[in-house]
Amino acid sequence: MFRSGGYEMNDELEDATFAFGRTAEEVKRHPKARMPTGLVNLLRRSNLMEDALETGFHLEISSRPKSQENWFKFEQVLAVEPKSHCPMGTSMRGIFSVFDGFDTFELGTFPWSESMPSQLWVRASLLDDNTLAWVLSQDKILSGEMNQQMNLHDFSELEIPNPEPIEYMRLPPPPESPYNFFDDE
């Protein structure tokens, strides 16, 4: 996940926008989004808030129990399967909550996986040098158009529409097999 310029109201982690994806190509394709509270909490517990605001962070998700340091357990609290089926595939959605708290994130399965795990272990770490060099070489990933701190709408009625709010990101499930960020899809 890469910090991507703008923010909704304050220059705080809860309002920051991020580019994200499993691979370099996904990062370029996915829309920039805000982080859900489950990931903000994870970064706080991992003492990575400043680094995340500066450049971003690496996120690992596993459906296998992890006992090493800085892995945090999340449990599924809700799962939904759509009533109608899309010809391209069906995407289950799940809401996961940190085991010892209330902060959550949403996970979607399609096109990465056909199943939804009931528990996840998640870890955040610093970006490695190769990934950091790659994102710095990309012009539009670290920059953002969004910066809504205060505008004229806050002080008077203008006939200009407000910008659309930035959505929260939906994460992919844990990989079914290992992969590398720079692998082609």
VEXFI-108266 format. One record per residue: x, z, y of N, C-alpha, C in turn; residue number from 1. Coordinates in pm, 1 decimal. Layout:
! residues N
+----------+----------+----------+----------+----------+----------+----------+----------+----------+-----+
:      n.X :      n.Z :      n.Y :     ca.X :     ca.Z :     ca.Y :      c.X :      c.Z :      c.Y : num :
+----------+----------+----------+----------+----------+----------+----------+----------+----------+-----+
:        X :        Z :        Y :        X :        Z :        Y :        X :        Z :        Y : NUM :
...
+----------+----------+----------+----------+----------+----------+----------+----------+----------+-----+
END
This chain:
! residues 185
+----------+----------+----------+----------+----------+----------+----------+----------+----------+-----+
:      n.X :      n.Z :      n.Y :     ca.X :     ca.Z :     ca.Y :      c.X :      c.Z :      c.Y : num :
+----------+----------+----------+----------+----------+----------+----------+----------+----------+-----+
:     84.5 :      0.0 :   -116.1 :      0.0 :      0.0 :      0.0 :     89.5 :      0.0 :    123.1 :   1 :
:     53.9 :    -85.9 :    218.0 :    136.4 :   -102.5 :    337.2 :     56.5 :    -69.6 :    462.3 :   2 :
:    111.9 :     13.9 :    549.0 :     47.4 :     44.6 :    676.2 :     34.4 :    -85.9 :    754.2 :   3 :
:    -82.1 :   -108.5 :    806.2 :   -108.9 :   -239.4 :    864.8 :   -159.5 :   -229.6 :   1007.8 :   4 :
:    -80.3 :   -172.8 :   1093.8 :   -112.1 :   -174.7 :   1236.3 :   -226.3 :    -86.3 :   1275.8 :   5 :
:   -335.9 :   -145.3 :   1314.1 :   -446.8 :    -79.3 :   1382.7 :   -502.5 :     45.7 :   1320.4 :   6 :
:   -593.7 :    107.4 :   1393.1 :   -660.9 :    227.7 :   1349.1 :   -797.0 :    231.5 :   1416.1 :   7 :
:   -887.8 :    306.7 :   1356.1 :  -1024.3 :    313.0 :   1406.2 :  -1034.8 :    396.1 :   1533.7 :   8 :
:   -994.6 :    522.1 :   1529.4 :  -1012.2 :    610.0 :   1644.6 :   -881.3 :    677.0 :   1685.3 :   9 :
:   -809.7 :    734.6 :   1592.3 :   -686.7 :    807.7 :   1620.6 :   -575.9 :    749.8 :   1535.0 :  10 :
:   -453.9 :    773.4 :   1575.8 :   -341.4 :    727.8 :   1495.6 :   -313.3 :    832.9 :   1388.5 :  11 :
:   -410.4 :    852.1 :   1302.2 :   -403.8 :    949.9 :   1194.5 :   -422.7 :    877.1 :   1062.4 :  12 :
:   -377.4 :    938.7 :    956.3 :   -386.2 :    877.4 :    824.4 :   -529.7 :    842.8 :    786.1 :  13 :
:   -624.7 :    928.4 :    822.6 :   -764.8 :    904.6 :    787.4 :   -821.3 :    779.3 :    854.2 :  14 :
:   -765.6 :    738.5 :    966.8 :   -815.9 :    622.3 :   1040.5 :   -725.7 :    499.9 :   1030.5 :  15 :
:   -610.0 :    512.8 :    968.6 :   -514.7 :    402.0 :    959.9 :   -565.0 :    292.9 :    866.3 :  16 :
:   -526.7 :    170.0 :    892.9 :   -561.5 :     58.1 :    804.3 :   -439.7 :     20.6 :    719.8 :  17 :
:   -468.1 :    -23.7 :    597.7 :   -362.8 :    -56.3 :    501.9 :   -392.3 :   -189.4 :    434.6 :  18 :
:   -285.6 :   -264.1 :    407.0 :   -292.9 :   -381.3 :    319.0 :   -256.6 :   -329.9 :    180.6 :  19 :
:   -323.2 :   -379.8 :     77.2 :   -296.5 :   -327.4 :    -56.2 :   -318.9 :   -434.3 :   -161.6 :  20 :
:   -261.3 :   -411.5 :   -278.4 :   -277.9 :   -500.5 :   -392.1 :   -177.1 :   -464.6 :   -498.8 :  21 :
:   -203.7 :   -512.5 :   -619.5 :   -111.1 :   -487.2 :   -730.0 :     12.2 :   -575.5 :   -721.4 :  22 :
:     -5.5 :   -694.8 :   -667.4 :    104.9 :   -789.1 :   -657.0 :    117.7 :   -837.1 :   -513.1 :  23 :
:    228.7 :   -902.7 :   -485.0 :    250.8 :   -956.1 :   -350.3 :    138.7 :  -1052.2 :   -310.7 :  24 :
:     93.0 :  -1134.6 :   -403.6 :    -14.8 :  -1229.8 :   -373.9 :   -145.6 :  -1157.4 :   -343.1 :  25 :
:   -176.7 :  -1050.6 :   -416.9 :   -297.8 :   -973.7 :   -387.7 :   -290.8 :   -909.1 :   -250.1 :  26 :
:   -174.4 :   -860.1 :   -212.2 :   -159.4 :   -797.8 :    -79.8 :   -192.1 :   -898.7 :     29.0 :  27 :
:   -151.2 :  -1022.4 :     10.6 :   -177.9 :  -1127.2 :    110.5 :   -325.8 :  -1164.0 :    115.4 :  28 :
:   -397.0 :  -1154.0 :      2.4 :   -537.6 :  -1196.4 :     -7.5 :   -639.1 :  -1089.8 :     30.7 :  29 :
:   -613.8 :   -965.2 :     -9.4 :   -712.6 :   -859.0 :     12.1 :   -727.4 :   -826.8 :    160.1 :  30 :
:   -849.4 :   -796.8 :    203.4 :   -867.8 :   -754.5 :    342.2 :   -806.0 :   -616.3 :    364.0 :  31 :
:   -760.5 :   -592.5 :    483.7 :   -705.2 :   -461.5 :    517.3 :   -819.6 :   -360.6 :    520.2 :  32 :
:   -788.9 :   -236.4 :    481.4 :   -894.2 :   -136.3 :    468.2 :   -840.5 :      3.4 :    498.1 :  33 :
:   -934.4 :     95.4 :    518.0 :   -899.4 :    236.3 :    536.4 :   -888.1 :    303.9 :    400.9 :  34 :
:   -809.2 :    410.0 :    395.5 :   -790.5 :    484.0 :    271.7 :   -902.3 :    584.0 :    249.4 :  35 :
:   -950.1 :    596.0 :    126.4 :  -1049.3 :    698.6 :     96.0 :   -985.6 :    838.0 :     98.6 :  36 :
:  -1070.0 :    940.2 :    110.0 :  -1020.5 :   1076.7 :    123.6 :   -936.3 :   1121.9 :      4.1 :  37 :
:   -965.2 :   1069.5 :   -114.7 :   -886.2 :   1106.5 :   -232.7 :   -739.8 :   1068.0 :   -218.6 :  38 :
:   -712.4 :    952.5 :   -157.2 :   -573.8 :    910.6 :   -138.4 :   -508.4 :    984.5 :    -22.0 :  39 :
:   -585.2 :   1014.1 :     82.0 :   -531.4 :   1092.4 :    193.4 :   -487.2 :   1229.7 :    141.2 :  40 :
:   -570.7 :   1293.0 :     59.8 :   -539.1 :   1422.4 :      0.3 :   -414.6 :   1411.2 :    -87.9 :  41 :
:   -405.5 :   1306.1 :   -165.8 :   -289.9 :   1283.7 :   -253.1 :   -161.3 :   1273.8 :   -170.8 :  42 :
:   -165.0 :   1201.2 :    -58.9 :    -46.9 :   1188.6 :     26.0 :     -9.7 :   1321.9 :     89.9 :  43 :
:   -108.4 :   1401.7 :    127.6 :    -81.1 :   1536.2 :    182.1 :     -9.3 :   1621.7 :     78.3 :  44 :
:    -63.1 :   1622.7 :    -42.3 :     -4.1 :   1703.7 :   -149.4 :    135.3 :   1654.8 :   -188.1 :  45 :
:    160.6 :   1526.9 :   -171.2 :    290.8 :   1469.1 :   -205.5 :    388.6 :   1471.0 :    -88.1 :  46 :
:    346.0 :   1524.8 :     25.1 :    428.4 :   1528.8 :    147.1 :    477.1 :   1390.1 :    189.1 :  47 :
:    387.0 :   1292.6 :    183.5 :    421.6 :   1154.6 :    219.1 :    341.3 :   1102.7 :    337.9 :  48 :
:    275.6 :   1189.6 :    411.7 :    188.3 :   1143.2 :    519.9 :    264.1 :   1065.2 :    626.7 :  49 :
:    376.2 :   1116.6 :    672.4 :    452.0 :   1047.2 :    776.9 :    504.0 :    913.8 :    728.0 :  50 :
:    556.8 :    909.8 :    605.1 :    606.5 :    784.1 :    548.8 :    494.0 :    682.1 :    533.5 :  51 :
:    377.7 :    729.7 :    490.6 :    263.0 :    639.5 :    473.7 :    221.2 :    580.0 :    607.7 :  52 :
:    220.7 :    660.9 :    713.5 :    185.0 :    609.2 :    846.1 :    290.0 :    514.3 :    901.1 :  53 :
:    414.9 :    535.6 :    864.2 :    523.6 :    451.0 :    913.7 :    524.0 :    313.5 :    846.9 :  54 :
:    529.5 :    310.3 :    712.7 :    540.7 :    182.1 :    642.0 :    440.9 :    165.5 :    528.9 :  55 :
:    409.0 :    274.9 :    459.9 :    320.5 :    266.2 :    344.8 :    375.3 :    347.6 :    229.4 :  56 :
:    324.4 :    322.2 :    109.9 :    365.1 :    398.1 :     -7.8 :    330.4 :    319.2 :   -133.4 :  57 :
:    387.9 :    361.1 :   -243.5 :    363.4 :    302.4 :   -375.8 :    265.4 :    394.1 :   -448.7 :  58 :
:    162.8 :    337.3 :   -510.6 :     62.2 :    415.1 :   -581.0 :     62.6 :    374.4 :   -727.7 :  59 :
:     71.2 :    473.1 :   -815.7 :     63.8 :    449.7 :   -959.6 :    -62.9 :    515.5 :  -1012.4 :  60 :
:   -132.6 :    444.4 :  -1101.4 :   -254.9 :    495.9 :  -1162.2 :   -241.2 :    480.3 :  -1313.2 :  61 :
:   -267.7 :    588.4 :  -1386.0 :   -257.8 :    584.9 :  -1532.0 :   -381.4 :    648.8 :  -1592.4 :  62 :
:   -425.3 :    595.9 :  -1706.4 :   -535.6 :    659.1 :  -1778.4 :   -481.7 :    753.3 :  -1885.6 :  63 :
:   -350.1 :    761.6 :  -1899.8 :   -287.4 :    853.4 :  -1995.0 :   -245.5 :    980.2 :  -1922.3 :  64 :
:   -263.8 :   1095.5 :  -1985.2 :   -224.6 :   1222.7 :  -1920.9 :    -76.4 :   1222.5 :  -1883.4 :  65 :
:    -47.9 :   1273.9 :  -1764.4 :     89.0 :   1284.5 :  -1713.8 :    115.4 :   1428.6 :  -1676.1 :  66 :
:    225.5 :   1483.8 :  -1722.4 :    256.6 :   1623.2 :  -1689.9 :    375.0 :   1633.6 :  -1594.1 :  67 :
:    435.8 :   1520.4 :  -1558.7 :    547.5 :   1525.5 :  -1465.7 :    499.7 :   1565.2 :  -1326.1 :  68 :
:    595.1 :   1601.4 :  -1242.2 :    565.4 :   1645.4 :  -1106.5 :    499.5 :   1533.7 :  -1024.4 :  69 :
:    409.5 :   1573.2 :   -935.7 :    341.2 :   1485.5 :   -839.2 :    239.6 :   1390.2 :   -899.5 :  70 :
:    201.5 :   1408.0 :  -1025.9 :     88.6 :   1335.2 :  -1082.5 :    -33.8 :   1424.6 :  -1065.5 :  71 :
:   -142.1 :   1369.0 :  -1014.1 :   -263.1 :   1446.9 :   -990.3 :   -377.4 :   1388.4 :  -1071.6 :  72 :
:   -452.7 :   1477.6 :  -1134.9 :   -563.7 :   1437.8 :  -1221.2 :   -689.6 :   1415.3 :  -1136.9 :  73 :
:   -756.2 :   1302.2 :  -1162.9 :   -885.3 :   1270.7 :  -1101.6 :   -984.9 :   1248.4 :  -1214.7 :  74 :
:  -1107.8 :   1295.5 :  -1195.5 :  -1212.1 :   1278.3 :  -1296.4 :  -1324.8 :   1193.6 :  -1241.9 :  75 :
:  -1381.9 :   1111.1 :  -1329.3 :  -1494.6 :   1026.5 :  -1290.4 :  -1617.3 :   1114.8 :  -1267.0 :  76 :
:  -1678.4 :   1099.7 :  -1150.6 :  -1799.8 :   1175.3 :  -1121.6 :  -1922.5 :   1085.3 :  -1120.5 :  77 :
:  -1899.6 :    954.1 :  -1112.5 :  -2010.9 :    859.3 :  -1110.1 :  -1960.2 :    722.8 :  -1154.2 :  78 :
:  -2039.0 :    654.2 :  -1236.6 :  -2007.2 :    516.9 :  -1276.7 :  -2133.3 :    433.2 :  -1266.3 :  79 :
:  -2119.9 :    313.2 :  -1215.9 :  -2234.3 :    225.0 :  -1195.6 :  -2199.9 :     86.1 :  -1246.8 :  80 :
:  -2292.6 :     28.3 :  -1321.3 :  -2279.2 :   -110.7 :  -1364.2 :  -2391.6 :   -188.3 :  -1297.0 :  81 :
:  -2360.2 :   -303.3 :  -1238.9 :  -2465.2 :   -378.6 :  -1168.6 :  -2576.2 :   -422.5 :  -1263.2 :  82 :
:  -2698.7 :   -431.5 :  -1208.7 :  -2813.1 :   -475.9 :  -1288.6 :  -2802.3 :   -624.0 :  -1323.1 :  83 :
:  -2758.3 :   -704.7 :  -1228.6 :  -2745.7 :   -848.0 :  -1254.4 :  -2601.7 :   -880.6 :  -1290.2 :  84 :
:  -2586.3 :   -984.4 :  -1370.6 :  -2452.9 :  -1024.1 :  -1414.2 :  -2410.2 :  -1151.0 :  -1342.7 :  85 :
:  -2290.9 :  -1147.9 :  -1290.2 :  -2231.3 :  -1262.6 :  -1221.4 :  -2167.7 :  -1353.7 :  -1325.5 :  86 :
:  -2174.0 :  -1487.0 :  -1309.0 :  -2111.3 :  -1577.2 :  -1405.5 :  -1960.6 :  -1555.5 :  -1416.7 :  87 :
:  -1898.1 :  -1502.3 :  -1311.1 :  -1753.4 :  -1482.2 :  -1313.5 :  -1715.4 :  -1352.4 :  -1385.1 :  88 :
:  -1809.3 :  -1262.7 :  -1408.5 :  -1780.0 :  -1136.6 :  -1475.0 :  -1851.2 :  -1021.1 :  -1407.1 :  89 :
:  -1858.8 :   -909.3 :  -1476.8 :  -1925.9 :   -791.3 :  -1425.4 :  -1821.9 :   -688.1 :  -1385.0 :  90 :
:  -1845.4 :   -623.4 :  -1274.4 :  -1754.0 :   -521.6 :  -1227.0 :  -1821.4 :   -385.8 :  -1228.3 :  91 :
:  -1771.2 :   -297.9 :  -1311.2 :  -1817.3 :   -159.1 :  -1306.1 :  -1750.3 :    -94.2 :  -1186.1 :  92 :
:  -1817.8 :      2.8 :  -1128.2 :  -1760.1 :     80.7 :  -1019.8 :  -1766.7 :    226.7 :  -1056.9 :  93 :
:  -1662.4 :    298.7 :  -1023.9 :  -1658.8 :    441.9 :  -1052.2 :  -1608.6 :    518.9 :   -932.3 :  94 :
:  -1659.1 :    640.0 :   -916.4 :  -1610.5 :    730.9 :   -813.7 :  -1532.1 :    839.7 :   -886.1 :  95 :
:  -1410.4 :    863.0 :   -839.6 :  -1323.0 :    962.5 :   -900.3 :  -1290.9 :   1070.8 :   -798.8 :  96 :
:  -1293.5 :   1196.1 :   -845.7 :  -1266.9 :   1311.7 :   -760.1 :  -1143.6 :   1385.1 :   -812.1 :  97 :
:  -1061.7 :   1432.1 :   -719.1 :   -945.2 :   1509.9 :   -758.9 :   -993.3 :   1631.1 :   -838.4 :  98 :
:   -923.0 :   1664.2 :   -945.1 :   -964.7 :   1765.8 :  -1041.4 :   -994.8 :   1900.6 :   -976.8 :  99 :
:   -916.7 :   1940.1 :   -877.6 :   -932.9 :   2072.3 :   -818.5 :   -980.8 :   2066.9 :   -673.6 : 100 :
:  -1060.9 :   1965.6 :   -642.1 :  -1110.1 :   1953.2 :   -505.4 :  -1229.6 :   1859.6 :   -497.5 : 101 :
:  -1255.0 :   1810.0 :   -378.2 :  -1373.9 :   1727.9 :   -355.7 :  -1342.3 :   1587.2 :   -305.9 : 102 :
:  -1216.7 :   1556.8 :   -279.1 :  -1181.5 :   1426.4 :   -223.7 :  -1189.7 :   1318.5 :   -330.8 : 103 :
:  -1241.4 :   1200.8 :   -291.3 :  -1271.9 :   1095.7 :   -388.7 :  -1213.2 :    961.0 :   -349.1 : 104 :
:  -1216.3 :    868.7 :   -444.7 :  -1191.9 :    727.8 :   -418.9 :  -1276.5 :    646.2 :   -515.5 : 105 :
:  -1297.9 :    520.7 :   -479.1 :  -1376.5 :    429.8 :   -562.2 :  -1282.4 :    336.8 :   -636.8 : 106 :
:  -1318.6 :    306.2 :   -759.8 :  -1239.9 :    216.5 :   -843.1 :  -1333.0 :    108.0 :   -895.4 : 107 :
:  -1290.2 :    -16.3 :   -892.1 :  -1366.5 :   -128.8 :   -946.1 :  -1289.3 :   -193.0 :  -1059.6 : 108 :
:  -1357.5 :   -244.0 :  -1161.4 :  -1288.1 :   -296.7 :  -1279.1 :  -1257.0 :   -445.8 :  -1272.6 : 109 :
:  -1348.7 :   -528.2 :  -1223.2 :  -1331.2 :   -673.4 :  -1228.3 :  -1237.4 :   -718.6 :  -1118.3 : 110 :
:  -1142.5 :   -807.3 :  -1140.4 :  -1114.6 :   -882.0 :  -1263.3 :  -1005.0 :   -820.0 :  -1348.2 : 111 :
:   -967.2 :   -695.3 :  -1323.2 :   -849.7 :   -638.2 :  -1387.4 :   -875.5 :   -582.2 :  -1525.5 : 112 :
:   -993.0 :   -528.6 :  -1550.9 :  -1018.5 :   -458.8 :  -1676.5 :  -1167.6 :   -465.7 :  -1708.7 : 113 :
:  -1201.4 :   -450.0 :  -1835.2 :  -1342.1 :   -450.8 :  -1874.0 :  -1398.3 :   -310.4 :  -1891.4 : 114 :
:  -1311.3 :   -208.1 :  -1890.5 :  -1360.3 :    -72.5 :  -1913.8 :  -1325.3 :     19.2 :  -1797.1 : 115 :
:  -1397.7 :    131.2 :  -1790.8 :  -1377.7 :    230.1 :  -1685.7 :  -1333.2 :    360.5 :  -1751.9 : 116 :
:  -1213.7 :    410.3 :  -1721.1 :  -1170.2 :    536.7 :  -1780.5 :  -1249.5 :    654.1 :  -1723.3 : 117 :
:  -1252.3 :    766.1 :  -1796.3 :  -1322.5 :    884.2 :  -1747.0 :  -1229.6 :    977.5 :  -1669.6 : 118 :
:  -1099.6 :    964.3 :  -1690.7 :  -1000.8 :   1043.1 :  -1618.8 :   -884.4 :    953.4 :  -1579.4 : 119 :
:   -822.7 :    986.5 :  -1467.8 :   -705.4 :    913.4 :  -1420.0 :   -600.7 :   1012.3 :  -1373.6 : 120 :
:   -475.5 :    971.8 :  -1381.1 :   -366.1 :   1046.0 :  -1321.6 :   -304.6 :    952.9 :  -1218.0 : 121 :
:   -287.3 :   1003.5 :  -1096.8 :   -244.2 :    920.6 :   -984.4 :   -122.8 :    985.7 :   -919.0 : 122 :
:    -25.6 :    900.9 :   -881.3 :     95.1 :    948.6 :   -814.7 :    130.0 :    854.7 :   -700.2 : 123 :
:    170.5 :    912.7 :   -587.0 :    217.7 :    835.4 :   -472.3 :    366.9 :    860.2 :   -456.5 : 124 :
:    440.7 :    755.6 :   -418.5 :    584.6 :    768.4 :   -395.4 :    625.3 :    674.4 :   -282.3 : 125 :
:    748.3 :    688.5 :   -236.9 :    800.4 :    602.5 :   -130.8 :    812.5 :    459.0 :   -179.6 : 126 :
:    802.5 :    364.6 :    -88.5 :    825.9 :    224.3 :   -123.1 :    972.8 :    205.6 :   -159.9 : 127 :
:   1000.0 :    125.3 :   -263.2 :   1139.1 :     97.7 :   -297.4 :   1197.0 :     -2.9 :   -197.6 : 128 :
:   1328.6 :    -15.6 :   -195.0 :   1396.3 :   -100.3 :    -96.1 :   1353.8 :   -247.3 :   -104.5 : 129 :
:   1338.0 :   -300.8 :   -226.5 :   1299.1 :   -441.4 :   -241.6 :   1159.9 :   -467.5 :   -184.4 : 130 :
:   1066.3 :   -377.9 :   -213.5 :    929.5 :   -394.8 :   -164.4 :    924.8 :   -378.2 :    -13.1 : 131 :
:    998.5 :   -281.9 :     39.1 :   1003.9 :   -262.0 :    183.6 :   1063.7 :   -384.2 :    253.3 : 132 :
:   1169.7 :   -440.5 :    196.5 :   1229.5 :   -562.1 :    253.9 :   1129.8 :   -677.6 :    250.5 : 133 :
:   1055.2 :   -689.9 :    140.7 :    956.5 :   -798.0 :    130.8 :    850.4 :   -785.0 :    239.0 : 134 :
:    793.1 :   -664.5 :    255.1 :    684.7 :   -648.4 :    352.3 :    735.6 :   -668.7 :    494.6 : 135 :
:    859.1 :   -630.0 :    522.3 :    915.6 :   -653.5 :    655.5 :    934.3 :   -802.1 :    682.9 : 136 :
:    953.5 :   -881.1 :    576.8 :    970.8 :  -1025.5 :    594.2 :    838.2 :  -1099.9 :    612.7 : 137 :
:    726.7 :  -1030.9 :    590.9 :    594.4 :  -1090.6 :    604.2 :    540.0 :  -1060.9 :    743.6 : 138 :
:    508.1 :  -1163.1 :    819.2 :    467.6 :  -1144.2 :    958.5 :    337.9 :  -1066.4 :    975.3 : 139 :
:    234.9 :  -1099.6 :    901.7 :    101.2 :  -1050.2 :    934.2 :     57.6 :   -926.4 :    857.5 : 140 :
:    137.7 :   -879.4 :    764.2 :     93.8 :   -764.9 :    684.0 :    103.5 :   -635.1 :    762.3 : 141 :
:    214.8 :   -610.9 :    830.5 :    233.3 :   -485.1 :    903.0 :    162.2 :   -482.1 :   1037.1 : 142 :
:    122.9 :   -597.2 :   1087.9 :     54.1 :   -597.7 :   1217.0 :    -95.8 :   -589.7 :   1194.0 : 143 :
:   -165.1 :   -540.5 :   1292.6 :   -309.4 :   -529.8 :   1281.0 :   -375.1 :   -556.4 :   1414.5 : 144 :
:   -494.5 :   -612.5 :   1409.9 :   -568.0 :   -643.0 :   1531.8 :   -649.7 :   -523.7 :   1578.4 : 145 :
:   -679.6 :   -432.6 :   1485.3 :   -770.0 :   -323.0 :   1513.1 :   -701.8 :   -215.0 :   1595.7 : 146 :
:   -758.9 :   -176.3 :   1704.5 :   -716.3 :    -60.3 :   1782.0 :   -833.4 :    -27.1 :   1871.1 : 147 :
:   -918.5 :     62.7 :   1826.2 :  -1044.1 :     88.7 :   1895.0 :  -1045.9 :    218.7 :   1972.0 : 148 :
:   -932.8 :    282.5 :   1994.7 :   -934.4 :    416.6 :   2051.5 :  -1044.6 :    437.9 :   2153.3 : 149 :
:  -1034.6 :    383.0 :   2269.4 :  -1138.8 :    391.5 :   2370.5 :  -1160.6 :    251.4 :   2424.8 : 150 :
:  -1283.8 :    217.4 :   2445.4 :  -1311.2 :     87.3 :   2505.6 :  -1427.3 :    101.6 :   2603.9 : 151 :
:  -1461.9 :     -5.0 :   2669.1 :  -1566.5 :      1.6 :   2770.3 :  -1702.4 :     41.7 :   2713.2 : 152 :
:  -1726.2 :     14.9 :   2585.0 :  -1851.3 :     56.1 :   2521.6 :  -1869.1 :    207.6 :   2526.3 : 153 :
:  -1758.0 :    280.8 :   2531.4 :  -1766.9 :    426.3 :   2537.0 :  -1818.9 :    475.8 :   2672.1 : 154 :
:  -1815.9 :    390.6 :   2775.3 :  -1849.8 :    435.0 :   2910.1 :  -1971.3 :    365.0 :   2971.0 : 155 :
:  -2012.0 :    252.1 :   2918.4 :  -2126.7 :    181.9 :   2975.7 :  -2189.0 :     89.7 :   2872.3 : 156 :
:  -2306.7 :     40.8 :   2901.7 :  -2377.0 :    -51.4 :   2814.3 :  -2334.7 :   -194.2 :   2847.9 : 157 :
:  -2262.3 :   -256.4 :   2759.4 :  -2221.4 :   -395.1 :   2777.3 :  -2296.6 :   -480.9 :   2676.5 : 158 :
:  -2314.7 :   -604.2 :   2708.6 :  -2382.8 :   -696.8 :   2617.6 :  -2283.8 :   -764.1 :   2523.7 : 159 :
:  -2177.0 :   -694.9 :   2490.0 :  -2074.5 :   -747.4 :   2399.9 :  -2083.1 :   -665.1 :   2271.4 : 160 :
:  -2091.2 :   -729.8 :   2156.6 :  -2103.4 :   -653.3 :   2032.0 :  -1975.1 :   -575.8 :   2000.8 : 161 :
:  -1992.5 :   -457.2 :   1942.5 :  -1878.2 :   -378.8 :   1896.8 :  -1814.8 :   -447.0 :   1776.6 : 162 :
:  -1683.3 :   -428.4 :   1754.7 :  -1620.7 :   -483.1 :   1633.9 :  -1678.4 :   -418.0 :   1509.0 : 163 :
:  -1679.2 :   -491.3 :   1399.4 :  -1727.6 :   -437.4 :   1272.7 :  -1634.5 :   -325.7 :   1225.3 : 164 :
:  -1687.3 :   -216.0 :   1171.4 :  -1600.5 :   -110.0 :   1121.1 :  -1523.7 :   -157.9 :    998.2 : 165 :
:  -1407.7 :   -101.7 :    978.4 :  -1324.5 :   -137.7 :    864.1 :  -1373.5 :    -61.5 :    742.2 : 166 :
:  -1386.3 :   -130.8 :    630.0 :  -1434.6 :    -70.6 :    505.9 :  -1325.8 :     14.3 :    440.2 : 167 :
:  -1368.0 :    104.3 :    352.0 :  -1274.4 :    178.9 :    269.4 :  -1234.5 :     91.0 :    152.0 : 168 :
:  -1111.0 :    103.7 :    106.0 :  -1062.5 :     21.6 :     -4.4 :  -1118.3 :     69.8 :   -137.4 : 169 :
:  -1135.6 :    -24.9 :   -227.8 :  -1173.4 :      3.2 :   -366.1 :  -1051.1 :    -29.2 :   -450.5 : 170 :
:  -1004.7 :     65.4 :   -530.2 :   -882.3 :     49.5 :   -607.8 :   -908.7 :    -18.4 :   -741.1 : 171 :
:   -806.5 :    -84.4 :   -796.8 :   -818.0 :   -139.1 :   -932.6 :   -792.2 :    -27.7 :  -1034.1 : 172 :
:   -837.8 :    -45.1 :  -1158.1 :   -812.6 :     56.6 :  -1261.3 :   -666.5 :     52.1 :  -1305.3 : 173 :
:   -624.5 :    146.7 :  -1390.4 :   -487.6 :    143.3 :  -1440.8 :   -463.5 :     14.0 :  -1517.7 : 174 :
:   -340.8 :    -37.5 :  -1516.2 :   -313.4 :   -163.4 :  -1585.5 :   -322.9 :   -147.5 :  -1736.7 : 175 :
:   -362.2 :   -254.8 :  -1802.5 :   -366.9 :   -253.6 :  -1948.8 :   -228.0 :   -274.7 :  -2007.1 : 176 :
:   -137.6 :   -335.4 :  -1928.6 :      1.6 :   -351.3 :  -1969.1 :     87.9 :   -342.7 :  -1843.3 : 177 :
:    214.7 :   -305.3 :  -1857.7 :    302.5 :   -292.0 :  -1741.2 :    316.3 :   -423.7 :  -1664.7 : 178 :
:    338.5 :   -414.4 :  -1536.8 :    358.9 :   -533.1 :  -1454.3 :    452.3 :   -497.3 :  -1340.7 : 179 :
:    501.2 :   -598.8 :  -1271.2 :    590.8 :   -581.2 :  -1157.3 :    521.6 :   -635.6 :  -1034.1 : 180 :
:    540.7 :   -571.2 :   -920.3 :    478.3 :   -612.3 :   -794.0 :    507.4 :   -757.9 :   -761.4 : 181 :
:    624.7 :   -807.5 :   -794.9 :    664.8 :   -943.2 :   -761.0 :    631.6 :  -1045.0 :   -868.4 : 182 :
:    563.1 :  -1005.3 :   -977.3 :    519.9 :  -1099.3 :  -1080.4 :    414.8 :  -1193.7 :  -1024.4 : 183 :
:    414.2 :  -1318.0 :  -1069.0 :    307.0 :  -1410.6 :  -1034.0 :    183.8 :  -1371.4 :  -1111.6 : 184 :
:     67.7 :  -1400.3 :  -1053.2 :    -58.7 :  -1364.9 :  -1121.1 :    -89.6 :  -1460.8 :  -1231.0 : 185 :
+----------+----------+----------+----------+----------+----------+----------+----------+----------+-----+
END
